[in-house]
Each structure stands twice: as C-alpha cells, then as structure tokens.
Amino acid sequence: MFGSQVLEVVIGLTLIYLVLSIGCSGIKEVIAAMFSLRAKTLENGIRNMLKNGPNDFTAKLFAHPLILATAPEGQKPSYISARMFSAALFDIVAPADAAQPRTIQSLRAGVSQIPDAKLRTTLLNMIDSAAGDVDAARLKVEHWFDDTMARVTGWYKRMAQKIIFAVGLLLCAAVNADTLMIVKELWSDQALRSAVVAQAGKQAHSTISAESSNEEVSLHQIAEEIRDVNTPPIGWSRDAKDIRTWHSGPGAGALKALGILLTSFAIVMGAPFWFDMLNNVINLRLSGNPPAVRGVEASSK
C-alpha cells in the first residue's frame, strides 16, 4: 500500500512536470523564432571559425548564392549543411574559373592570400594533408565544420536551458506550481491521486510523442493542458484555508519559493525526459500489480 501510494505520487508529479515542460518548450520556441536565436547562434559559430580581421569572410559566406538560397529572402539561415559550407568557402578563397576546373594549387594559392594567420594556417593544413586531392580537402573542411557545429549545438542548448528556466520560473509562479505543495496534496488525497493517475495513463498512451514537445504552443493551449491535468494544487486561491493561497510569514514564503524553484529546475530537464519518465513509471506500476490483472482475466472467462 505504501509503495503504491509513493508510486502514484511520483506519477502525478511527473505528469505535472511534463505538462509544464511542454508549455515552457513551446514558449521557448516562440522566443527563439521571434529573436532568430538559431540563425544568430549559427552565424556566431561560423564567425568564430572564419575570424579574419577586417576581411569579414562570414559576411561573404552568408552573401554567397548557395547560402542565400537556404533561407527566405531577407533572412539568415538557421541551418547550413557541411557540403554547402565547404562549397561556398572554396568559391570565396578560390573563385571558380570557367576555363579550367579548380585545382589544389589554385585553392592553395587563394588560401595563401588570407591575411589572418590563424585561418590561413588552419586551411593550409587541411589542403596540404589532402595529398593533392580537391575532394579530400573539401571533405576535411566539412569535418571541420561538423566538429564546430557540434560545439555550436552545445551553445544553443545551454542558452535554451537558461530561457526554459526563466520561462518556467515565471510560469510556475503564475500557476502556483509548488512541488512541495503538490506532493503534500497528492499524498493526503486519495481521490485526487486516483484522478491524476488516470489522467497520466491517458497521456502516456496517447499519440503525443516526446518529439512533439518542441512544437510551438500558445499560452491558451498551455492553460488548457494544465487544466486538463485536473489537479487542485495547481493555481492560486483566495480562500485562507486553501493550501493554494499565499500564507504570510518568512517560513511559509521560503517554502513556497523553494517549491516553485524545485519545479522550475525540474522543467529544465525537458519534456522528452518527463515523457519517458512517465511511461517508465506507469509501466512499473502496471508490472507491479499482476494479481489484479489475473483476477480481471479470470472473471472475464
């Protein structure tokens, strides 16, 4: 009984974390689209590769027709393939000649004219190790680009986590998503626990996938999701006797702040994490209750 009660509280808490995480991910996507965060992060990463003093190779790269074609007119791309990058870069340092194909010698001569020693040395090392093969040199540049983009992805993820935490903190404060309060209510109210577990079962077996958490959602949809959870601990109340009301006093205020902070840190884990967690916990609960299943099967025969 005690183990089942703990498991049901965990299921309820995980469901609330999942719903709030979906909401915060949606708001983060809206913010990223409004401020073109992906495109700016990509540009910063490429600029870090092509630092060249007063000669801005990054601007030349983004002005190249191959790169311009990857984004709507007047906008910068949020994604560039390694092949596109290498092709555009080679056109900049060693423009194509209609009379003859690009050779490793013409490519090396163009790179040798780059004033910046760091960029020049980097590219010359790739060209010299290609053993005279232009395609091998292009492949090495593509690997260089892929390695850099792996780091750029890390930059973006860390920035996204900061945004999600800030958004989550505001959202949790707005809807009174206090982890300590939620756990207390779920532990003491069996009817509430059962309702939340039933809702969690629907969510776990729905067609919503972990990847869908990255889709844009409106604030209205977020509110609907939270209401669908049907959990009284979520939201504020004006009733002085209600646990959802604001209780004055330094101790109560500190606990409330701690509970909201705990929820905010949990949201940073992301909706895919909580989606997987919810499915795992529900499967654990179902696998831990085989006698009831056999009883139902027996009564149906």
ABEGO torsion letter per residue (X at the ends): XAAAAAAAAAAAAAAAAAAAAAAAAAAAAAAAAAAGAAAAAAAAAAAAAABAEABBAAAAAAABAAAAAABBBGBBBABBBAAAAAAAAAAAABBBBAABBBBAAAAAAAAAABABAAAAAAAAAAAAAAGGBAAAAAAAAAAAAAAAAAAAAAAAAAAAAAAAAAAAAAAAAAAGBBAAAAAAAAAABAAAAAAAAAAAAAAAABABBAAAAABBBBAAAAAAAAAAAGBAABEBBABAABAABBBBEAAAAAAAAAAAAAAAAAAAAEAAAAAAAAAAAAAAAAAABAAAAAAAAAAAX
